[in-house]
Amino acid sequence: MNYILFDGPSRTNLLPFTFTRPVADIRIGILTLREKWEAYLDTHTSTKTEDHLSGKWPLIVKDKNIYINASIIPTVELVNKINGLQENEKLCAGNELIAYCQTGNEAMEPEGLH
């Protein structure tokens, strides 16, 4: 499984922190959001972010990808729900996209994915 952390619409609310880094690389306590997700997922992640940041944080797309909103703090229950997503299935909380499962090696843009 390939996990991709995306900035989402909350990116603009987190300025100026997100001028120089993706949402996933904002520190919450001792760990960044990325480090928290990688610990729960037990794997490395890549990032879908603004073009000017993608050189340092490149997007890696594989045959099966799960996009995760980086501004969400992971829990065991949430990770289990995300890992249970089927192809082209979304996990939302109200109108906010939490995660999206996509197959194929082209990056896709579901509504709410920034």
C-alpha positions in Angstrom: 0.0 0.0 0.0 1.2 3.5 -0.8 0.2 6.3 1.5 0.1 9.9 0.4 -0.4 12.7 2.9 -2.2 15.7 1.3 -2.5 19.3 2.5 -6.2 19.7 2.0 -8.2 22.9 2.3 -7.0 23.6 5.9 -3.5 24.5 4.5 -4.4 28.2 4.1 -5.6 28.3 7.7 -2.2 27.2 8.8 -0.2 30.0 7.2 2.5 31.1 7.7 3.7 27.6 8.8 2.7 26.1 5.5 4.6 28.7 3.4 7.8 26.6 3.8 6.5 23.0 4.5 3.5 20.8 3.9 0.8 20.4 6.6 2.3 16.9 7.3 5.5 18.4 8.4 4.1 20.7 11.1 5.2 19.7 14.5 2.5 18.8 17.1 4.4 18.2 20.3 7.6 16.3 19.8 6.5 14.6 16.5 5.3 16.0 13.1 2.0 14.9 11.8 3.9 12.8 9.2 5.9 11.1 11.9 2.6 10.3 13.8 1.0 8.9 10.6 4.1 6.8 9.7 4.2 5.4 13.2 0.6 4.3 13.0 0.9 3.0 9.4 4.3 1.4 10.0 5.6 2.7 6.7 6.9 5.8 4.9 4.6 8.3 3.2 4.9 10.7 0.4 3.3 14.1 0.0 0.8 15.9 -2.3 1.5 19.6 -1.7 2.0 22.9 -3.4 4.2 22.9 -6.5 6.9 25.1 -5.0 7.3 22.5 -2.1 7.2 19.3 -4.2 10.9 19.4 -4.9 11.8 18.7 -1.3 8.6 16.6 -0.6 8.0 14.6 -3.8 4.8 12.8 -4.6 5.2 9.0 -5.2 2.3 7.3 -6.9 1.9 3.6 -7.2 -0.7 1.1 -8.4 -2.8 1.4 -5.2 -2.7 4.6 -3.2 -4.4 5.9 -0.2 -4.5 9.7 0.2 -4.8 10.9 3.8 -5.6 14.4 4.9 -2.4 15.4 6.8 -4.2 17.8 9.1 -6.0 14.9 10.8 -4.3 13.3 13.9 -4.2 9.5 13.5 -5.8 7.0 15.9 -5.9 3.2 15.7 -9.6 3.2 14.9 -9.1 5.7 12.1 -6.1 3.8 10.6 -8.3 0.6 10.6 -11.1 2.4 8.7 -8.6 3.9 6.2 -7.0 0.5 5.6 -10.5 -0.9 4.9 -11.2 1.5 2.1 -12.1 -0.1 -1.3 -11.0 1.3 -4.7 -12.4 4.9 -5.3 -14.0 4.9 -1.8 -13.8 8.0 0.4 -13.8 8.4 4.1 -15.4 11.8 5.2 -16.3 13.5 8.4 -19.2 15.8 7.4 -17.9 17.7 4.3 -14.2 17.1 5.1 -12.4 14.5 3.1 -10.3 12.3 5.5 -9.0 9.7 3.1 -9.4 8.4 -0.4 -8.4 5.1 -2.0 -7.3 5.3 -5.6 -5.9 2.6 -8.0 -3.8 3.3 -11.0 -0.4 5.0 -11.3 -1.8 8.5 -12.1 -2.4 11.0 -9.3 -6.1 11.8 -9.1 -7.9 14.8 -7.7 -11.1 13.8 -5.8 -13.1 16.8 -4.5 -11.5 18.2 -1.4 -8.1 16.9 -2.3 -5.6 19.7 -2.7 
